[in-house]
């Protein structure tokens, strides 16, 4: 590389001697190509240096304020014809880069110059670009300097158009012509503006025609093909602009209050006609990495970094708090023994999202509040959504919880068309949530009782045809619980409020087995009688045990409730008031049993209605041994077994005695409880509302 450079200098010197001796300009053209610089092929002064011994960068300035640097071709050249005195044509191209130390402040730029000396006497830095001084920068015609400035600072005194322009200067810094930095894009047919101080290599072409004395300047990012249209041009008479016969050609760069590193990567030049050789941009030396530059951050930068760090800390802290709160919000209790029930467990977050944060309340009763939700499930065919009812059940005691969850898993395996399907459960913070399939038409009691105590209107009255179908649906579901599953399941709270209706008005039993929660969660010394007054069999007051026979008693009350459109006991009834069984029994004895039917029914199959009334009385017998089983009940409803035409003898006169015996037993049971601090009696009063709430008698 060094040998080639030396050879180029020798050739150029020989050609120069020929010019000096008066040879033909065309035959003695001067040409050199520097694809990188060495100390032998460029003369430097000021802050300028060559970054390596050969093939390096010409670095005109460094990261120092108020400095300038020069890099000129070592030998002077003659730009005038020796015989005619007319200017000679020349062509040059070079690749440069300006890398500012700070992104928002930089030096004054770089210039390609024709000057009488490689040192440019009395030149100044800053706005003078290292080529002029205060006495000649306004055009005193004493400098004999012609330059193409790549100006990156706007100086109003020199009429600069902006801080990013190309200008042609003749003996002054007031440009004869200037244009904002841009290159012509042939694909769009327009000039594209770009920054001179972007730190990337950029290429300049300068063509001077000695005959027309016109100078043209073209520029583009390095690597982009030479644009077809020059950016700026003007007439420059070098014969009068340059003093003497010897002129040096090269570069100058200058910094002011803010520094930049001004680089020349490669240079090609031809004097005496013809175009300068092209530069292979890919073979030029590389610019130093900007990462290696050691810069001192400004106070503003430090302040901004601190503000950013504080904001990041605050955002991270808030995110952590939100994440922890969210985790706590959706935290669930889960123990090792629940692994076997995994398929039946549904996450709290799923239920929270399904119910819109437990906002859609659709019911409330003794066992808890019920919410409507849409549960999204993943399947092989994509995401599926099921309407569900989520029942929140309070369960503060941990005693028996494992057994209860085991029963939930067991009940979730029960399958019958007349049972509301239990889909799963969730356990969180003393709460149990049971997830059922959603019944769109709600509970049966909302259809039986047209106007409730609050005066709210209910749906239209049900026909007997539909009521009879629902009665048989419930009977089939209850028979399945008693005999159809692997284990006998006692419902313990059969009533119209616990019969739900699907979209086709099919009746389905709900809350089967739910009362066991209180058995498992209770104190061993505490006895609970679970159920609703009017549906509780008399023997429950003595034994406290729920059996299939107590379910049959409640089913009998349910049959009368559906047929008569009246609850077994109303909220305001006292124990001395005749109950629904007594009223129906009185009509039966009087031979007018149809008078007991619900007046809202209208015309109906009276034989079928009479069958239901008589069956309701039979199931309501105070002696459990006289009640039919659910299999017999279903057979009677299907017509495969007869219903007795007259009730058993002990259902009449003895019923009051047994009923009052039940009262006495219940009062005795309650008195015993009141005498002890560890005993409680829990019942559910019947009301005209569907929301049946528990009442608990507790000691002082």
C-alpha positions in Angstrom: 0.0 0.0 0.0 2.8 2.4 0.9 4.8 1.6 -2.2 1.7 2.3 -4.4 1.2 5.6 -2.7 4.9 6.6 -3.2 4.6 5.6 -6.8 1.5 7.7 -7.2 3.3 10.7 -5.8 6.3 10.2 -8.1 4.0 10.0 -11.2 2.1 13.1 -10.1 5.3 15.0 -9.6 6.6 14.0 -13.0 3.4 15.1 -14.6 3.6 18.4 -12.7 7.1 19.0 -14.0 5.9 18.6 -17.5 3.1 21.1 -16.9 5.6 23.5 -15.4 7.8 23.2 -18.5 4.8 24.0 -20.8 3.7 20.6 -22.0 0.2 19.9 -23.3 -2.3 19.8 -20.5 -4.2 17.0 -22.0 -1.1 14.9 -22.4 0.2 15.7 -18.9 -2.9 15.2 -16.7 -2.4 14.7 -13.0 -4.2 11.8 -11.3 -4.0 10.0 -8.0 -6.3 7.7 -6.0 -6.0 7.2 -2.2 -8.2 4.4 -0.9 -7.0 5.3 2.6 -4.1 7.5 3.6 -0.5 7.3 4.7 1.8 9.9 6.1 3.6 10.0 2.7 0.7 11.0 0.5 -0.9 13.8 2.6 0.6 16.8 4.4 -1.2 17.5 7.7 -1.2 20.5 10.0 -3.1 21.7 13.0 -5.1 18.9 14.7 -5.1 16.7 11.6 -3.4 13.2 11.8 -3.3 10.0 9.7 -4.6 7.3 12.0 -2.1 4.6 10.8 1.1 4.2 8.9 -0.7 3.1 5.7 -4.3 2.7 4.6 -5.6 4.8 7.5 -8.0 7.6 8.0 -7.3 11.2 7.5 -8.6 12.6 10.8 -8.9 16.4 10.5 -10.2 17.1 14.0 -10.6 15.3 17.3 -13.0 15.7 20.2 -11.4 19.1 21.1 -13.1 22.4 21.1 -11.9 25.4 19.0 -9.4 23.5 16.8 -9.0 22.9 13.0 -6.9 20.6 10.9 -5.6 20.4 7.3 -4.8 17.5 5.0 -3.4 18.6 1.6 -1.8 16.8 -1.3 2.0 17.3 -0.8 2.9 18.9 -4.1 1.4 22.1 -5.6 -0.6 21.8 -8.8 -1.1 24.3 -11.7 -4.8 24.9 -12.4 -4.1 27.3 -15.3 -3.0 26.7 -18.8 0.7 27.9 -19.0 0.2 29.3 -22.5 -3.3 30.7 -22.4 -3.8 31.4 -18.7 -7.3 29.7 -18.9 -8.4 27.4 -16.0 -7.9 23.7 -16.4 -10.7 21.2 -15.8 -10.5 18.9 -12.8 -12.6 16.2 -11.2 -12.5 14.7 -7.7 -14.5 12.5 -5.4 -13.9 11.7 -1.8 -15.7 9.9 1.1 -16.0 11.7 4.4 -17.7 11.3 7.8 -18.6 13.7 10.6 -19.0 12.1 14.0 -20.2 14.5 16.7 -19.2 14.0 20.3 -22.7 14.8 21.5 -25.9 14.2 19.5 -27.2 17.7 20.1 -24.0 19.7 19.5 -21.3 19.4 16.9 -18.4 21.2 15.1 -18.6 23.5 12.1 -18.0 21.1 9.2 -15.5 20.1 6.6 -14.4 21.7 3.3 -12.6 20.6 0.1 -10.3 23.5 -0.7 -7.9 25.0 -3.3 -5.4 27.2 -1.3 -2.1 28.9 -1.9 -0.5 27.0 1.0 -1.0 23.6 2.7 -0.9 25.4 6.1 -3.3 28.3 5.1 -1.6 31.1 7.1 -3.6 33.0 9.8 -6.6 30.6 9.4 -9.0 30.3 12.3 -11.2 27.6 13.7 -14.9 27.6 14.3 -17.0 29.4 11.7 -13.9 30.2 9.6 -13.5 26.4 8.8 -9.7 26.7 9.2 -9.5 28.5 5.8 -10.2 32.1 6.5 -9.7 34.7 9.3 -11.7 37.8 10.3 -9.9 40.0 7.7 -10.7 38.0 4.7 -13.7 35.8 5.5 -16.2 38.4 4.1 -14.6 38.5 0.6 -11.6 40.8 0.7 -10.1 38.8 -2.2 -6.8 38.4 -0.3 -7.2 34.7 0.6 -7.0 33.1 -2.9 -9.1 30.2 -1.5 -11.8 28.4 -3.4 -13.7 25.8 -1.3 -16.7 23.5 -1.3 -18.0 23.7 2.2 -20.0 20.9 4.0 -21.3 23.3 6.6 -22.9 22.0 9.8 -23.3 25.3 11.7 -25.6 28.2 10.7 -23.9 31.6 10.9 -26.2 34.5 10.1 -23.3 36.9 9.3 -22.4 34.6 6.3 -26.1 34.3 5.2 -26.1 30.5 5.8 -29.3 29.0 4.8 -29.3 26.4 7.6 -26.9 24.2 9.7 -26.8 21.3 7.1 -25.9 22.6 3.7 -23.5 22.4 0.8 -22.0 25.7 -0.5 -19.4 26.9 -3.0 -17.1 29.6 -1.6 -14.8 31.9 -3.6 -12.4 34.0 -1.4 -15.1 34.3 1.2 -17.4 32.4 3.6 -20.4 34.0 2.0 -21.3 31.2 -0.5 -21.8 32.0 -4.1 -24.5 29.3 -4.1 -25.7 26.8 -1.4 -28.3 24.2 -1.0 -29.5 22.0 1.9 -27.8 18.6 1.9 -29.7 16.2 -0.3 -29.3 13.7 -3.1 -31.3 12.9 -6.1 -33.2 9.6 -5.9 -33.8 8.2 -9.4 -36.6 5.9 -8.2 -38.7 8.7 -6.8 -37.5 11.5 -9.1 -36.9 13.9 -6.3 -34.2 15.0 -3.9 -33.9 13.3 -0.5 -32.6 15.3 2.4 -30.2 13.7 4.9 -27.9 14.8 7.7 -24.2 15.5 7.3 -23.4 14.8 10.9 -25.0 11.3 11.2 -21.7 9.6 11.8 -21.9 7.6 8.6 -19.7 7.7 5.5 -20.9 10.0 2.7 -19.5 10.6 -0.8 -19.0 13.9 -2.7 -18.3 14.4 -6.4 -16.9 17.8 -7.7 -16.6 18.5 -11.4 -15.1 21.7 -12.8 -15.2 22.5 -16.5 -12.3 24.9 -17.5 -14.0 26.0 -20.7 -17.4 27.0 -19.2 -15.9 27.7 -15.7 -18.8 25.9 -14.1 -18.4 23.9 -10.9 -20.9 21.2 -10.0 -21.2 19.4 -6.6 -23.0 16.1 -6.1 -23.4 14.2 -2.8 -25.0 11.0 -1.5 -24.7 8.4 1.3 -21.6 6.2 0.6 -22.6 3.1 -1.3 -25.5 4.8 -3.1 -24.8 5.1 -6.9 -23.8 8.5 -8.0 -26.9 10.6 -8.5 -27.6 11.8 -12.1 -28.3 15.4 -11.1 -25.9 17.6 -9.2 -27.1 19.3 -6.0 -25.4 22.7 -6.4 -23.4 24.5 -9.1 -22.2 27.9 -10.1 -19.6 29.7 -12.3 -16.2 30.0 -10.8 -13.3 31.6 -12.8 -10.3 30.0 -11.3 -8.0 32.2 -13.4 -8.9 35.2 -11.3 -9.8 33.5 -8.1 -6.5 31.7 -7.6 -3.3 33.8 -7.1 -0.1 32.6 -8.7 0.6 29.4 -10.6 1.0 27.0 -7.7 -2.1 25.8 -5.7 -2.5 23.1 -3.1 -5.6 20.9 -3.0 -6.9 19.1 0.1 -9.3 19.3 3.0 -9.9 21.4 6.1 -12.1 20.7 9.2 -12.9 22.9 12.2 -14.6 22.7 15.6 -16.1 25.6 17.6 -17.6 25.4 21.1 -18.8 21.9 20.4 -16.5 19.2 18.9 -16.8 16.7 16.1 -14.4 14.2 14.6 -14.0 15.0 10.9 -12.8 12.1 8.8 -11.8 11.6 5.1 -11.8 7.9 4.3 -10.7 8.0 0.6 -9.9 10.4 -2.2 -9.6 10.4 -5.9 -8.4 13.4 -8.1 -7.7 14.2 -11.7 -6.5 17.5 -13.2 -6.4 18.2 -16.9 -9.7 16.8 -18.2 -11.5 13.5 -17.7 -13.3 12.1 -14.7 -11.5 11.1 -11.5 -11.3 7.3 -10.9 -14.1 5.8 -8.9 -13.6 4.8 -5.2 -14.5 1.3 -4.1 -16.3 2.1 -0.9 -16.1 -1.4 0.4 -12.3 -1.2 0.4 -12.0 2.0 2.4 -10.9 2.0 6.0 -13.6 1.6 8.6 -14.6 4.4 11.0 -13.8 3.8 14.7 -16.7 2.3 16.7 -18.7 5.0 18.5 -18.8 2.7 21.5 -15.1 3.3 22.1 -15.6 7.0 22.5 -15.3 8.2 26.1 -17.8 11.0 26.5 -18.6 12.9 29.6 -22.4 12.9 30.2 -24.0 16.3 30.7 -25.9 17.3 33.8 -29.1 17.1 31.8 -28.3 13.6 30.7 -27.5 12.5 34.3 -30.7 14.1 35.5 -32.7 12.3 32.8 -31.1 9.0 33.7 -31.9 9.5 37.3 -35.5 10.4 36.5 -35.8 7.4 34.2 -34.4 5.1 37.0 -36.8 6.5 39.5 -39.8 6.0 37.1 -38.6 2.4 36.4 -38.3 1.7 40.1 -41.8 3.1 40.7 -43.3 1.1 37.8 -41.6 -2.1 38.9 -42.8 -1.6 42.5 -46.4 -1.0 41.4 -46.2 -4.0 39.1 -45.0 -6.2 42.0 -47.7 -4.9 44.3 -50.4 -5.5 41.7 -49.0 -8.9 41.0 -48.9 -9.9 44.7 -52.4 -8.4 45.3 -53.7 -10.3 42.3 -52.1 -13.5 43.5 -53.6 -13.0 47.0 -56.9 -12.2 45.4 -57.0 -15.4 43.5 -55.2 -17.5 46.1 -56.8 -20.8 46.7 -56.4 -23.5 49.4 -55.1 -26.7 48.1 -53.7 -29.7 50.0 -52.0 -32.9 49.0 -55.1 -35.0 49.5 -57.0 -32.9 46.8 -54.8 -34.2 44.0 -57.1 -37.2 43.5 -60.0 -34.7 43.0 -58.1 -32.6 40.6 -60.5 -33.1 37.6 -63.4 -31.8 39.7 -61.6 -28.6 40.9 -62.1 -25.4 39.1 -59.8 -22.4 39.7 -61.1 -19.3 41.5 -59.8 -17.1 38.7 -61.9 -19.1 36.2 -65.0 -18.6 38.3 -64.2 -14.9 39.0 -63.9 -14.3 35.2 -66.9 -16.4 34.4 -69.2 -14.4 36.9 -67.7 -11.0 36.1 -66.3 -10.7 39.6 -69.4 -12.4 41.2 -71.7 -9.6 40.2 -74.6 -11.6 38.5 -76.6 -12.7 41.5 -79.5 -15.0 40.5 -80.5 -16.4 43.9 -79.8 -16.7 47.6 -80.9 -19.3 50.2 -80.0 -21.1 53.3 -76.9 -22.7 51.7 -75.5 -19.5 50.1 -75.6 -17.1 47.2 -75.9 -18.2 43.6 -74.3 -16.4 40.7 -74.7 -16.8 36.9 -71.6 -17.2 34.9 -70.2 -18.3 31.5 -67.3 -20.7 32.0 -64.9 -21.0 29.1 -63.3 -24.4 28.6 -60.5 -25.5 26.2 -61.3 -28.4 24.0 -59.7 -30.1 21.1 -61.9 -28.2 18.7 -61.2 -24.8 20.3 -62.6 -22.8 23.2 -66.1 -23.7 24.4 -68.3 -21.8 26.8 -70.9 -23.2 29.2 -73.5 -21.3 31.2 -73.0 -22.2 34.9 -74.5 -21.4 38.3 -71.9 -20.8 41.0 -73.1 -21.3 44.6 -70.9 -19.8 47.3 -71.2 -21.8 50.5 -69.7 -20.6 53.8 -67.7 -23.3 55.6 -65.5 -21.8 58.3 -64.8 -25.1 60.0 -62.1 -27.4 58.6 -63.5 -30.4 60.3 -64.9 -32.9 57.9 -63.8 -30.9 54.9 -62.0 -33.7 53.2 -65.0 -35.9 53.5 -67.2 -33.2 52.1 -64.9 -32.7 49.1 -64.9 -36.5 48.6 -68.7 -36.4 48.5 -68.7 -33.5 46.1 -66.5 -35.5 43.8 -68.8 -38.5 44.2 -71.9 -36.4 43.5 -70.3 -34.9 40.4 -70.4 -38.4 39.0 -74.1 -38.7 39.4 -75.8 -38.6 36.0 -79.6 -38.3 35.5 -81.7 -36.2 33.2 -83.7 -34.9 36.2 -80.7 -33.9 38.4 -78.9 -30.6 38.0 -75.4 -31.7 37.1 -72.7 -30.7 39.6 -69.6 -29.8 37.5 -67.0 -29.2 40.2 -65.9 -27.2 43.1 -63.4 -24.5 44.3 -62.1 -23.9 47.8 -60.7 -20.5 48.9 -60.4 -18.6 52.2 -63.1 -20.5 54.2 -65.5 -20.6 51.2 -66.6 -23.4 49.1 -67.9 -22.7 45.6 -70.0 -25.4 43.9 -70.4 -25.1 40.1 -73.6 -26.4 38.5 -75.1 -26.4 35.0 -77.2 -23.3 34.6 -81.0 -23.7 34.5 -82.3 -20.8 32.4 -85.9 -20.9 33.7 -85.0 -20.7 37.3 -86.7 -22.4 40.2 -90.2 -23.9 40.1 -91.5 -21.7 43.1 -91.1 -18.6 41.0 -93.6 -20.1 38.5 -96.0 -21.5 41.1 -96.5 -18.3 43.1 -97.4 -15.5 40.8 -97.0 -12.6 43.3 -94.6 -12.7 46.2 -94.7 -10.8 49.4 -92.9 -7.9 47.9 -95.6 -7.6 45.2 -93.3 -8.5 42.4 -95.0 -10.1 39.4 -93.9 -13.6 38.5 -94.2 -15.6 35.2 -97.6 -16.7 33.9 -99.2 -19.6 35.8 -98.2 -23.1 34.8 -100.8 -25.4 33.3 -101.5 -28.7 35.0 -100.1 -30.6 32.0 -96.7 -28.9 32.6 -97.0 -29.3 36.4 -97.7 -33.0 36.1 -94.7 -33.4 33.9 -92.5 -31.6 36.4 -93.8 -33.7 39.3 -92.9 -36.9 37.4 -89.4 -35.5 36.5 -88.7 -34.8 40.2 -90.0 -38.2 41.2 -87.7 -39.9 38.7 -84.7 -37.9 39.9 -85.4 -38.7 43.5 -85.8 -42.4 42.8 -82.3 -42.3 41.1 -80.8 -40.8 44.2 -82.4 -43.4 46.4 -81.8 -46.5 44.3 -80.1 -45.7 41.0 -76.6 -44.6 42.2 -73.9 -46.7 43.8 -74.6 -45.2 47.2 -77.9 -44.0 48.6 -78.1 -40.2 48.5 -80.7 -38.5 50.7 -81.7 -35.1 49.4 -83.0 -33.7 52.8 -84.5 -30.5 51.4 -87.0 -31.3 48.6 -89.3 -28.3 47.8 -90.3 -26.2 44.8 -87.4 -23.8 45.4 -84.9 -26.6 44.9 -86.6 -27.8 41.6 -85.0 -26.0 38.7 -86.4 -25.8 35.1 -84.3 -26.0 32.0 -85.0 -24.3 28.7 -87.7 -26.9 27.8 -89.3 -26.6 31.3 -88.0 -30.0 32.4 -87.8 -30.3 36.2 -84.5 -31.1 37.8 -83.6 -31.6 41.4 -80.8 -29.4 42.7 -78.8 -29.2 46.0 -79.0 -32.9 46.5 -76.7 -33.9 49.4 -75.7 -30.3 50.1 -76.9 -30.5 53.7 -74.0 -32.9 54.5 -71.8 -29.8 54.5 -73.2 -28.9 57.9 -72.8 -32.4 59.2 -69.1 -32.5 58.3 -68.5 -28.9 59.5 -70.4 -29.1 62.8 -69.3 -29.8 66.4 -69.8 -33.4 67.4 -71.9 -32.3 70.4 -74.1 -30.1 68.2 -77.2 -31.5 66.4 -78.6 -29.9 63.3 -82.1 -30.6 61.9 -81.7 -29.5 58.3 -84.7 -28.7 56.2 -87.7 -26.3 55.8 -90.7 -26.2 58.1 -93.6 -27.9 56.5 -91.4 -30.4 54.7 -89.6 -31.9 57.7 -90.9 -35.3 58.7 -92.1 -35.6 62.4 -89.6 -38.3 63.3 -86.7 -35.9 62.6 -87.5 -34.1 65.9 -86.6 -37.2 67.8 -83.9 -39.0 65.7 -82.4 -36.0 63.9 -81.6 -38.5 61.1 -82.5 -38.0 57.5 -83.6 -41.1 55.6 -85.2 -41.9 52.3 -88.5 -41.9 54.1 -88.0 -38.3 55.3 -87.3 -37.5 51.6 -90.7 -39.2 50.7 -92.4 -37.0 53.4 -90.9 -33.8 51.9 -91.9 -35.1 48.4 -95.5 -35.5 49.6 -95.5 -31.8 50.7 -94.0 -30.9 47.4 -96.8 -32.7 45.5 -99.5 -30.8 47.5 -97.6 -27.6 46.9 -97.6 -28.0 43.2 -101.3 -29.1 43.0 -102.7 -26.5 45.4 -100.5 -23.6 44.5 -99.8 -23.1 48.2 -96.8 -23.7 50.5 -97.1 -26.3 53.2 -96.7 -23.5 55.8 -96.6 -19.8 55.3 -94.4 -17.3 57.1 -97.2 -16.0 59.3 -98.7 -19.4 60.1 -98.3 -20.6 63.8 -98.3 -24.2 64.8 -102.0 -24.1 65.7 -103.0 -23.1 62.2 -104.1 -26.0 59.9 -101.4 -27.0 57.5 -101.8 -27.9 53.8 -102.1 -31.6 54.6 -105.0 -30.9 56.9 -106.8 -28.7 54.3 -106.4 -31.3 51.6 -107.5 -34.1 54.0 -110.6 -32.2 55.0 -111.6 -31.7 51.3 -111.0 -35.4 50.7 -113.2 -36.4 53.7 -115.9 -34.1 52.4 -115.7 -35.7 49.0 -114.6 -32.5 47.4 -110.8 -33.0 47.0 -110.8 -31.1 43.7 -111.7 -27.9 45.7 -108.1 -28.0 47.0 -106.5 -27.5 43.5 -104.8 -24.3 42.6 -107.5 -22.0 41.1 -104.9 -20.7 38.6 -104.8 -24.1 36.9 -108.1 -23.8 35.1 -109.3 -26.8 33.1 -107.2 -29.9 33.4 -107.0 -33.6 33.7 -108.9 -33.9 37.0 -108.2 -37.6 37.4 -104.5 -37.0 37.2 -104.6 -34.0 39.5 -106.7 -36.1 42.0 -104.1 -38.8 41.8 -101.3 -36.3 42.7 -103.4 -34.9 45.7 -104.0 -38.4 47.1 -100.4 -39.4 46.6 -99.3 -36.2 48.3 -101.4 -37.2 51.4 -100.1 -40.7 51.4 -96.5 -39.5 51.3 -97.2 -37.1 54.1 -98.2 -39.8 56.6 -96.8 -39.0 60.0 -95.8 -42.7 60.5 -92.7 -43.4 58.2 -93.7 -47.1 58.0 -97.0 -46.1 56.3 -95.3 -44.0 53.5 -94.5 -45.6 50.1 -91.0 -45.8 48.7 -90.0 -43.6 45.8 -90.2 -46.7 43.5 -93.8 -47.1 44.5 -94.4 -43.4 44.1 -93.1 -43.5 40.5 -95.2 -46.6 39.8 -98.3 -44.8 41.0 -97.5 -41.7 39.0 -97.0 -43.8 35.9 -100.3 -45.7 36.5 -98.7 -49.1 37.0 -99.7 -49.2 40.6 -103.0 -47.9 42.2 -103.3 -45.1 44.8 -105.6 -46.0 47.7 -109.0 -44.4 47.3 -109.2 -43.6 51.0 -106.4 -42.5 53.2 -105.2 -44.8 56.0 -107.2 -44.6 59.2 -104.4 -43.1 61.3 -103.8 -40.2 58.8 -107.0 -38.5 60.0 -107.7 -38.3 63.7 -104.3 -39.6 64.7 -102.6 -37.1 62.6 -103.3 -34.3 65.0 -102.2 -36.3 67.9 -99.0 -37.3 66.1 -98.5 -33.7 64.9 -98.9 -32.3 68.4 -96.6 -35.1 69.6 -94.1 -33.8 67.1 -94.6 -30.3 68.6 -94.0 -31.5 72.1 -91.0 -33.5 71.0 -89.6 -30.5 69.1 -90.2 -28.2 72.0 -88.5 -30.7 74.3 -85.6 -30.9 71.9 -85.3 -27.1 71.8 -85.5 -26.9 75.6 -82.7 -29.3 76.0 -80.7 -27.2 73.6 -81.4 -24.0 75.4 -80.1 -25.6 78.7 -76.8 -26.4 77.1 -74.2 -24.1 75.5 -73.0 -26.8 73.1 -76.2 -27.7 71.4 -78.1 -26.0 68.6 -81.2 -26.7 66.6 -81.2 -25.4 63.0 -84.3 -25.2 60.8 -85.3 -23.4 57.7 -88.6 -21.6 57.9 -91.0 -21.8 55.0 -91.8 -18.4 53.4 -93.5 -17.0 50.4 -90.0 -16.1 49.1 -87.8 -18.4 47.2 -84.8 -17.3 49.2 -85.0 -19.7 52.2 -82.7 -18.5 54.9 -81.5 -20.5 57.9 -82.7 -19.7 61.4 -80.5 -20.9 64.2 -81.3 -21.1 67.9 -78.2 -20.5 70.0 -77.5 -20.2 73.6 -76.8 -16.8 75.3 
